[in-house]
Amino acid sequence: MDMNTIEELLPTADPAAWRPGDAWLAGGTVLFSYGSSTLRRLLDLGAAGWTPITVDADGIELAATCTIAALYELPDTLPQRLPETDAAPPVWPALALVRQCCDAFVASFKIWNMSTVGGNIATGLPAGPMTSLCAGLDGVATILSPGGGTRTMPVAELVVGDGLTSLAPGELLRSIRLPAHALAARVAYRRLSLSNLGRSGVLLIGRHDGDGTFVLTVTAATQRPVQLRFGTRPDADALDADALVRALDAAIPVSLYHDDIHGLPRWRRDMTYKLAEEIRRELLGGGESAGKEGRHGHGD
Ligand SMILES: Cc1cc2nc3c(=O)[nH]c(=O)nc-3n(C[C@H](O)[C@H](O)[C@H](O)COP(=O)(O)OP(=O)(O)OC[C@H]3O[C@@H](n4cnc5c(N)ncnc54)[C@H](O)[C@@H]3O)c2cc1C
């Protein structure tokens, strides 16, 4: 789409350069498809030069400009990305979520190769699969402000509604840190869509950490991520189906379920309870195998 109010394309990743009427430009797949009648300048992050993915023993850092295509390669390239030490490479079963969440995107060439982790989170769509991935793995965002400050915040709290984030005007999402304790967890993934190539209507990620904590992250079904966290052993291990239902009731009011063409709130709610119980049984009660896809495939 033409954006005929744009007067300047400025290559910069310096938040001090931001002024009203500016927007950060990452992959452009939202900016150039939705358009704008108010923006004056695009601050192009394309030349930021940020290393897309950095790995160390403490976890993984994703630059906001990391593309979906680059992220998809991470599970295969992890050993080469680790610093050279004598230590054994970490065992991170939760890396399985990377491809599952990438696959939850529309898989067109353009989206796959251009859109970025940061652009997805900053757009704040309920069905944002990078929000699902990073929230589900306790990702922490680093945010740079135009005044020169830096703050951090869990991705699960960064998206606050449908198309809404807690980013202040001009704030720049720099990176997301995925901590080793979450990457080392056993995980379970469930996704449903109403149509064969449909956008996610419900996307749940479960995590059972080494200390016994059970974390359930609900996305796509709700307007913003909702995270349920059940203590360390023996509390989480004792979580039964009724307790899970009560916890979901308490955490997600009916009004928080998302309502758009990709699913009615009632359906999203029913599927959230169904898939949450599947995840509970898989991770805490034995049973089904990991990584189930909903009956329908990826994308939009
Ligand atoms: C056909 C189609 C299907 C799509 N399907 C989906 C889908 O299923 N799920 C989904 O979530 N999205 C979907 N999208 C929307 C979009 O492609 C993704 O959200 C994508 O990840 C956005 O990333 P981007 O890098 O292209 O963002 P851009 O278009 O560059 O930017 C999007 C917004 O984020 C801001 N922004 C970008 N980077 C930063 C940063 N580092 N810090 C602060 N603000 C920033 C921009 O200013 C802009 O407001 C779809 C789009 C199309 C065209």
The ligand as an SDF file (V2000), in Angstrom:
LIG
                    3D

 53 58  0  0  0  0  0  0  0  0999 V2000
   -1.3050  -11.5380    4.8740 C   0  0  0  0  0  0  0  0  0  0  0  0
   -0.8570  -11.2120    6.2780 C   0  0  0  0  0  0  0  0  0  0  0  0
   -1.0720  -12.1360    7.2760 C   0  0  0  0  0  0  0  0  0  0  0  0
   -0.6800  -11.8750    8.6000 C   0  0  0  0  0  0  0  0  0  0  0  0
   -0.8950  -12.8220    9.5770 N   0  0  0  0  0  0  0  0  0  0  0  0
   -0.5520  -12.5470   10.8680 C   0  0  0  0  0  0  0  0  0  0  0  0
   -0.7880  -13.4850   11.9280 C   0  0  0  0  0  0  0  0  0  0  0  0
   -1.3090  -14.5700   11.7110 O   0  0  0  0  0  0  0  0  0  0  0  0
   -0.4390  -13.1470   13.1780 N   0  0  0  0  0  0  0  0  0  0  0  0
    0.1380  -11.9330   13.4320 C   0  0  0  0  0  0  0  0  0  0  0  0
    0.4460  -11.6400   14.5810 O   0  0  0  0  0  0  0  0  0  0  0  0
    0.3860  -11.0550   12.4750 N   0  0  0  0  0  0  0  0  0  0  0  0
    0.0530  -11.3180   11.1930 C   0  0  0  0  0  0  0  0  0  0  0  0
    0.2710  -10.3890   10.2170 N   0  0  0  0  0  0  0  0  0  0  0  0
    0.8090   -9.0830   10.5900 C   0  0  0  0  0  0  0  0  0  0  0  0
    2.3450   -8.9570   10.4520 C   0  0  0  0  0  0  0  0  0  0  0  0
    2.8410   -9.5730    9.2980 O   0  0  0  0  0  0  0  0  0  0  0  0
    3.1030   -9.5160   11.6550 C   0  0  0  0  0  0  0  0  0  0  0  0
    2.5480   -9.0520   12.8620 O   0  0  0  0  0  0  0  0  0  0  0  0
    4.5970   -9.1870   11.5810 C   0  0  0  0  0  0  0  0  0  0  0  0
    5.2830   -9.9930   12.4870 O   0  0  0  0  0  0  0  0  0  0  0  0
    4.9300   -7.7340   11.8490 C   0  0  0  0  0  0  0  0  0  0  0  0
    6.3460   -7.5820   11.8150 O   0  0  0  0  0  0  0  0  0  0  0  0
    7.0730   -6.5080   10.9030 P   0  0  0  0  0  0  0  0  0  0  0  0
    8.5130   -6.6260   11.2120 O   0  0  0  0  0  0  0  0  0  0  0  0
    6.7060   -6.6650    9.4640 O   0  0  0  0  0  0  0  0  0  0  0  0
    6.4570   -5.1530   11.5050 O   0  0  0  0  0  0  0  0  0  0  0  0
    6.3300   -3.6960   10.8410 P   0  0  0  0  0  0  0  0  0  0  0  0
    5.2340   -3.6730    9.8250 O   0  0  0  0  0  0  0  0  0  0  0  0
    7.6480   -3.1780   10.4180 O   0  0  0  0  0  0  0  0  0  0  0  0
    5.8600   -2.8970   12.1520 O   0  0  0  0  0  0  0  0  0  0  0  0
    4.6540   -3.1990   12.7820 C   0  0  0  0  0  0  0  0  0  0  0  0
    4.4330   -2.2050   13.9370 C   0  0  0  0  0  0  0  0  0  0  0  0
    5.3830   -2.4280   14.9600 O   0  0  0  0  0  0  0  0  0  0  0  0
    6.2100   -1.2630   15.1650 C   0  0  0  0  0  0  0  0  0  0  0  0
    7.5510   -1.7690   15.3830 N   0  0  0  0  0  0  0  0  0  0  0  0
    8.2660   -2.5990   14.5860 C   0  0  0  0  0  0  0  0  0  0  0  0
    9.4290   -2.9220   15.1560 N   0  0  0  0  0  0  0  0  0  0  0  0
    9.4730   -2.2850   16.3450 C   0  0  0  0  0  0  0  0  0  0  0  0
   10.4210   -2.2190   17.3900 C   0  0  0  0  0  0  0  0  0  0  0  0
   11.5860   -2.8900   17.3530 N   0  0  0  0  0  0  0  0  0  0  0  0
   10.1270   -1.4540   18.4740 N   0  0  0  0  0  0  0  0  0  0  0  0
    8.9560   -0.7680   18.5630 C   0  0  0  0  0  0  0  0  0  0  0  0
    8.0230   -0.7960   17.5910 N   0  0  0  0  0  0  0  0  0  0  0  0
    8.2760   -1.5470   16.4930 C   0  0  0  0  0  0  0  0  0  0  0  0
    6.0510   -0.4480   13.8880 C   0  0  0  0  0  0  0  0  0  0  0  0
    6.2730    0.9440   14.1030 O   0  0  0  0  0  0  0  0  0  0  0  0
    4.6080   -0.7430   13.5170 C   0  0  0  0  0  0  0  0  0  0  0  0
    3.7390    0.0460   14.3020 O   0  0  0  0  0  0  0  0  0  0  0  0
   -0.0860  -10.6490    8.9110 C   0  0  0  0  0  0  0  0  0  0  0  0
    0.1440   -9.7050    7.8680 C   0  0  0  0  0  0  0  0  0  0  0  0
   -0.2430   -9.9800    6.5730 C   0  0  0  0  0  0  0  0  0  0  0  0
    0.0220   -8.9560    5.4930 C   0  0  0  0  0  0  0  0  0  0  0  0
  1  2  1  0
  2  3  1  0
  2 52  2  0
  3  4  2  0
  4  5  1  0
  4 50  1  0
  5  6  2  0
  6  7  1  0
  6 13  1  0
  7  8  2  0
  7  9  1  0
  9 10  1  0
 10 11  2  0
 10 12  1  0
 12 13  2  0
 13 14  1  0
 14 15  1  0
 14 50  1  0
 15 16  1  0
 16 17  1  0
 16 18  1  0
 18 19  1  0
 18 20  1  0
 20 21  1  0
 20 22  1  0
 22 23  1  0
 23 24  1  0
 24 25  2  0
 24 26  1  0
 24 27  1  0
 27 28  1  0
 28 29  2  0
 28 30  1  0
 28 31  1  0
 31 32  1  0
 32 33  1  0
 33 34  1  0
 33 48  1  0
 34 35  1  0
 35 36  1  0
 35 46  1  0
 36 37  1  0
 36 45  1  0
 37 38  2  0
 38 39  1  0
 39 40  1  0
 39 45  2  0
 40 41  1  0
 40 42  2  0
 42 43  1  0
 43 44  2  0
 44 45  1  0
 46 47  1  0
 46 48  1  0
 48 49  1  0
 50 51  2  0
 51 52  1  0
 52 53  1  0
M  END
$$$$
